[in-house]
Amino acid sequence: MDRWHSHPVTDTAFCLQNAQKRQSGYQSAENCQLGIASRLYPITMPRMKQRRSIERTLWTSAALTALSILLLAAWGRAIQHVIEQYLGKEFIIVITVFFCLAGLLMFRFSVLKHPNNRFRRLISFLLVVGFYAWRLTTLTVHVERFHLIEFGVLAILVCMAMQRHNQGWGAIGWGFAAAWLVGLADELFQWWLPARVGEWRDVLINMQSGALGLAAYLLLGFDSFRHALIHRRDIARLLVVCAALSALSGSFILTVHLFGHRNTDPTIGTFQSFFTLEQLAGNTTDEYRIQYERAAQRTETEAIPDVYVHFYNREGKEHFDWAHLLIELNRLPEAKSEYLLTETYFRPWMEVTGTYFSDSTVAGLSPVVPVPPGEFVSHVFDWVFVSMTRQQVRLVSLSAALLFLLIAAGVYSKRL
């Protein structure tokens, strides 16, 4: 047997050691390296080409997934309405069953590939299913449940691609960062679409979806991370990206969100508004008429003549329209709650603008029992940011970005 093929690594060290003893050691050492490389080339090159091909496929799939997420933001609702019209609302159940079967097939494949770890993989599979079941129950809007799949797949594809880029455990972080970035881009893109708004709550849902997908990939494919390593320089780069995303998140909230209040009426339910409950309850028809007429006189010189009047009009109209939409969807208990909310807090807007519920609408809602106050949450103006002030958002985002940068500097300089 040729000795080059029997012990290539040992022979390389032997050639290098002998070459260093000679007067022209550098040239001899280089010749030995070239000799070994030329003999190993037919063995390693096909594997390298296959690895690069898989990596390109993963990156292409990730890019297409991100593009499809942005395109569905523009045409997803229209596609949903067409499917509901021809297939009925049960299509969501069918799609859910389909993905459940896909998950079972993935679990079956994982067990067959590693029969010695069946018990651990079963526990991991049950944990993943539990996480997804819990998150599905907390999402009241059915379309948002597809984000669990879209952003989960995106995060997994980026993670797999970065694994083949020798990122080790850092591939998990890069997958999460990809879901974070595309989630921000998706919600920001919705502000340029008619009848759509982007909100931080949806960004959090997208990030959670990516984290759940990565948890599923990690639990079911833990063996691929068992001996994985990551360089300090790569960790520092990932932390710098997280710092940039933290700053972008703060800018997103400050740019697109209104900062309002979360109000709870003990007889109707909970809703979010630009105003407090006391401001809405204390607004009379006469006071609002004066402000409305004053704002109408200034319309020629200002796009939004009075912020108070503008948002009060907008909230009243959206509650009014949302109640009628719920009636069309035959969700009468929710429609009754929206009707009561509009009549209670936006009566001045109705009287000044001459916008009233028709007699047939009132008669149809009369026998309907509204949603219990403890369970009703209006989705009108739910993009109003109510948990923090502007100063707090600015402070938290900048602090998080600075913390990531400090950790990155410490890791890169080997102080951490």
N, C-alpha and C positions, 0 to 999 in steps of 0.2 A: 504494500500500500504506500502511496506517495506520502511522505512525511508532512508535506504542506497541508494536506487535507486531514491529517490525523490530529495534529496539535497546532492549529494556526496561531493561537494566542501565545503559547509557549515559544514557538519558533520566532514570533515577532520579537519577544523580549530577548531571546537568545541572540538574534541578529543585531538588535540595537545595542546590546551589551558588548558584543565583539566589535561593533563598529566604533564605539566610543574609545576603545583601546588603540585604535589605529590613528595614524597621523591625519588622514583624511576621513575622520570619523563622521562628520556631518553628512558628507556626500554618500558614504556607505550606508548610514542609517536611513537616509532618504530612499536609497535604492531598495533596501529591505522592505520599507513601508510600501513602496510602489509594487514590489513583487507580491507581497501578501495581498494588497488590495486588488491586483489584477487576477489573482487566483480566487478570491472570495467574491468578486464582482458578479459572476454568473449565479451565485447563490443568493446574495443579498438584494440585488437590484430588482428582481421581480417582486419581492416582498415590499420594498420601498415604494415601487410604483402602485401596488395594490393598496398600500396604506394611504398614499396621497390621493388615489382615486376615491377611497371611502371618505376621506376628510373633505374633498371637494363636494361629494354628494351630500354630506351632512350640512355643510355650509350653504349649499344651494337650497336644500330643504328648509333650513332655518330662515333664509331670506324670503323664500316663497311663503312660508307660514306667517312671517311678519307682514308681508305685503297683503296677504289674504285678510289678516286682522284689520288692517287699515281700510281695505276695500269693503269688507263687511260692515264697517262703521257707516259707510255711505249707503250701501244697498242691502244691508242685512235685514232691516225692518221690512222693506218692500218684498224681499224674498220670503220672509216669515209670513206676511199677509197672504201671499199667493199660495204658499203651502197650506196654510190654515183654511183658505177658501176651497181648495180642491181635495185636501186630505183630512181636514178637520184638525182640531186642537190636540187630538190624540197622537199626532206625529211626534210630539215631544217625548211621549212615553215610549214610542217605538225606537226613537234614537237612543234614549236612555238604556233600553234593553240591549240594543246593539252594542253599545260601548261596555255594558256589563259583561256581555259574552266575549268581547274582545279582551277585557281584563282577565277573564277566566282562562282564555287560551294562552295569554301571556304567562299566567301563573303556572299552567300545565307545562308549558315549554320550559319555564325556569326550573321546575321540579325534575323534569326529565334530563335536563342538562347537568344538574347537580343532585343526584339521588341521595347523596350522603347527608345533605342538609335539609331534608324535607320538613322537619319540625320547625326549624328556625325560619324557613321560608314561608311556612304556613302562618306562623305568628306575624311575620312581617306583612304578609298579604292581608291578614285581618286588620292590622293596624292601619294600613293604607285605606282599606274599604271603610273603616270607621271614620277616618279623617274626612274622606269625601262625602260620606253620608251626613256627617255633622254639618259640613259646609253647605250641602245642598238644601238642608232644612232651614238654614238661615238666610237664603236668598229668596226673596219674595217675587222678584221679577224673573220669569222663566228664561228669558233670553240671556240673562247674566250667567246662568248655569253653564252656557257653552264656553264662557271664559275659563272655566275650570279645565276644559279640554284644550282650548286654543293655546293659552299661555303655558299650560303644563307641557304640551308637546314642544312648544318653542324653547322652553328652558331645558328640556331633556336633549333636544337636538344640539343646542349650543354647548351643553355640558359634554356630550359625546364627542363633539368636534374638538373641544379644548382638551379632552383626555388624550386624543391622538396628537395634540400639539404639546404633549409632555407637561401638562399643567397639574397633574395629580389631583389632590384634594381641592386645589384652587378652581377646578372645573365646575364644582358646585357653586362657588361664588360667581363665576362668570355667567352661568346659566341664570342665576337669580338676577344679576345685573341686567341681563338681556330682557327678562320679563319686566323689570322695573322701567327700563328705558322705553321699550315698545308700549308699555302701559301708559306712560306719560304722553308719548307721541299720539297714541290712539285717542285719549281724552282731549288733548289739545286740538287735534284734527276735527273733533266733533263740534267745536265752536264755530267752524266755518260751514257747517251743514245746517240746512233749515230744520226747525223743530227738534234740534238735538242740542244738548249741553254736555260739557265734560265736567267731571267733578272728582275731587280727591277720594271720595268713597269708592268710586270705581277703580281708581288707580290702586288703592289698597286691595280690592278684590283681585285685580290682575296680579299683583305681587303675591298674594296668598295662593293664587292658582299656580303660579310658577313654583312656589315653595312646596306645594303639595305634589306637583309632578316630580320635582327633584327628590322629595322624600320617597315616593314610590320607586323611582329609579335606584336610589341608594339602598333601600331595604331589599329590593329584589335582585340587585346586581352588586351586592357589597363586595364580592370577590374581586371585582375589577379595581376596587380602591384599596384593597388590603395592603399591598406593598407599594402604593403610590407615594411619590415624593413631590415636593414643590420647592422651587428656588426662592430665596428671600426677595430677589428682584421682582419675580412674578407676583408675590404677595403684595409688595409695595405698589406695583402697577394696579392691581385689583383695588386696593384701598384708595388710590388716587381717583379711580373711576367712581367708586362709591361716594367720595367727597364731592365730585362734580354732580352726581345724581342727587345728592342731598341738597346742594345749592339750587339745582334745577327744580326740585320738588317745592322748595320754598318759593321760588319765583312763580311757579305754576299756580300755587294757592293764592299768592298775593295778586296775581294778574287776572285770573278768571273767576275767583270766588267773591261773592258778597259776604259780609260778616253780619249775621243777624242773630236771631234768637229761636230757641226751641220752646214752643208754648204748649201747655197742656190745659185743656178745658175739661173739668171733671164730668161734664154732661155729654161731651162730644168725642174728645180724644186728643191726639197729639198732632201738631203741625208746625212747620218751620216758616218763619216770616222775617222780613226786614225790620219788623216792628215788634215791640213787646206786647204782651196780652193787654196790659193796662192802656197802652197807646191805641190799640185797635178798639177796645171797649169804650174808651172815652171820646172817640171821634164821632161827632154829631153831623147830621146832614147839613145844617146851616154853616158850620165851620168849614166843612169840606167843600161846599158850594163856593164859598168865598175864595178858597185856595185854588179850586179848579178853574174859576173864571179868571183869576189873576194869572194863572199859568197859561191859560188859553190866549190871553192878550200878549204874552211874551213869546209865543211860539215862533213868530217870524224871525227873531234874532237868536234864539237858542234851540239847539236840537232837543235837549231835555230841559225844559224851563224850570222845573221844580222836582228835585229828587224825590221828595215825599210823595207828591201827587203821582209822579211817574210809576214808582214801585207799588203804590197803593192801587192804582188802576190796573197794573199788570197782575198783581196777586189776585185781585177780585175777578178779573177776566179769566185767569187760568183756573181758579177754583170753579167758576161757573161752567167753563168749557169741559173741565175734567168730570164734573157731575153728569153732564150730558153724554160724554164718551162712555162712562161706566153704565149708563142706562142702555146705550146701544150694545154694549158687551154683556148685558143681562146680569150685571153685578150690582143688583139693586140694593142690598144692605150697605155697600160702600157708597153707592150713589146717594142714598138717604143721608149718610153721615156728611158727605161733601155738601149736600143741599143745606143741611142745618148749619154747617160751618159758614157757608156763604151768606145765608140769611142773617146769621148772628153778628158777624164781624165785618161784612162788606155791604151792609144795607145802604149806607150813604152813597157808595159808588153806584149801586143799582138804581137808586132814586134820581141821582143827578144825571146819569147817562141814559136813563130810561131803559135799562136792561133788567128784565124780569123773567122768572121762570113761567112758562105758559101754564094755563089752567089745566090742560091735559097732563102735563108733567107733574104738577102738584097733586092732582087727583090720583095719578098712577103710583106716586110715592107715599101717599097717605097711609095705606095699610101695611107698608113695609116696615119691618123692625130694623133699626140701624145696627151697625156693628157695635158691640159693647165698647164703652169709652176706654177701658183698659187695653183693648186690642186694636183699636183703630189708629193708624198712622197715615196721614195724608202724604202723597208723593208729589204734591205741588210745591214748588220751590224747595225741594229736598236737596238741591245743590247749594243752598245757603250754608255757609260755614258757621257752625254754632259752638264748637268746642273750645276755640282759642281766639284771642284777639290778634290783630295784625302785628303788634309788637312781639307777642309771644311766638308767632309763626316765624318771624324774621330772626328772633334770637335762637330758636331751636334749630332752624335749618343751618344758620351760620355756625352754631356751636357743633352740630354734627359734622359739618364739612371740615371744620378745623380739627376736630378729634380724629377723623379719618386721616387727615394729612399728617398730624403728629405721630400717629401709630405707624403710618407708612414710612416716615422719616426714621423712626426708631428701628423698624424692622430692616430697612435698607442699610442703615449704619451699624447693624448688629448690636444695638443697645437694648433691644427687646428680644 
